[in-house]
Amino acid sequence: MSWASVAMIALALAIIPARRGASARAAEILFADTTTENSVAAPDKPDPLAVAASLDLLGACLRAGLPVSAAITAMASTAPKPMADTLSRVADLLTLGADPDAAWSEAALDPDTEALARMARRSARSGSSLSSSMAELAERSRGDAEDLAAAAAERAGVLISGPLGLCFLPAFIALGIVPVVIGLATTVLGNGLL
């Protein structure tokens, strides 16, 4: 075996893992970006569809006749993590007999549960049904999810125009404009107009 073949094998072994690492990093960046974009605008914000499903569950539990604290406990077991923690504390306070305004005060400070806390406080004061309000909140959350999906689709359309422009613009110049300019220059210079 010659020294040249040994050097080529060593070079190939040195390059191949580096290439695999670069493609793995590219795939990681590509797929990590899409998962964060698809989940929600902010990584700590819960998925609007999961929130809507949790609110639907809460409404169903309340329509079935469960007390508010038991319905919230059932809903918190399936709710997204930040929302579930806040609602578990509310359910515990309501189970212990706390005033609804005091029990929902912490949830009113959390942007994820603010609307729910506002409706629950209003329901506790007026005696109206909280289950009908949950359907409204779930619908609003689904609307938010639809808006986020539409924004992501529009953003993807804008982001894809860059690479397409980089591919098609040189081809358009080389195949469309350059032949016209050459043809005009040949005609102008060939006829002695200049």
Rosetta blueprint (number, residue, H / E / L):
1 M L
2 S L
3 W H
4 A H
5 S H
6 V H
7 A H
8 M H
9 I H
10 A H
11 L H
12 A H
13 L H
14 A H
15 I H
16 I H
17 P H
18 A H
19 R H
20 R H
21 G H
22 A H
23 S H
24 A H
25 R H
26 A H
27 A H
28 E H
29 I H
30 L H
31 F H
32 A H
33 D H
34 T H
35 T H
36 T H
37 E H
38 N H
39 S H
40 V L
41 A L
42 A L
43 P L
44 D L
45 K L
46 P L
47 D L
48 P H
49 L H
50 A H
51 V H
52 A H
53 A H
54 S H
55 L H
56 D H
57 L H
58 L H
59 G H
60 A H
61 C H
62 L H
63 R H
64 A L
65 G L
66 L L
67 P L
68 V H
69 S H
70 A H
71 A H
72 I H
73 T H
74 A H
75 M H
76 A H
77 S L
78 T L
79 A L
80 P L
81 K H
82 P H
83 M H
84 A H
85 D H
86 T H
87 L H
88 S H
89 R H
90 V H
91 A H
92 D H
93 L H
94 L H
95 T H
96 L L
97 G L
98 A L
99 D L
100 P H
101 D H
102 A H
103 A H
104 W L
105 S H
106 E H
107 A H
108 A H
109 L H
110 D L
111 P L
112 D L
113 T L
114 E H
115 A H
116 L H
117 A H
118 R H
119 M H
120 A H
121 R H
122 R H
123 S H
124 A H
125 R H
126 S H
127 G L
128 S L
129 S L
130 L H
131 S H
132 S H
133 S H
134 M H
135 A H
136 E H
137 L H
138 A H
139 E H
140 R H
141 S H
142 R H
143 G H
144 D H
145 A H
146 E H
147 D H
148 L H
149 A H
150 A H
151 A H
152 A H
153 A H
154 E H
155 R H
156 A H
157 G H
158 V H
159 L H
160 I H
161 S H
162 G H
163 P H
164 L H
165 G H
166 L H
167 C H
168 F H
169 L H
170 P H
171 A H
172 F H
173 I H
174 A H
175 L H
176 G H
177 I H
178 V H
179 P H
180 V H
181 V H
182 I H
183 G H
184 L H
185 A H
186 T H
187 T H
188 V H
189 L H
190 G H
191 N L
192 G L
193 L L
194 L L
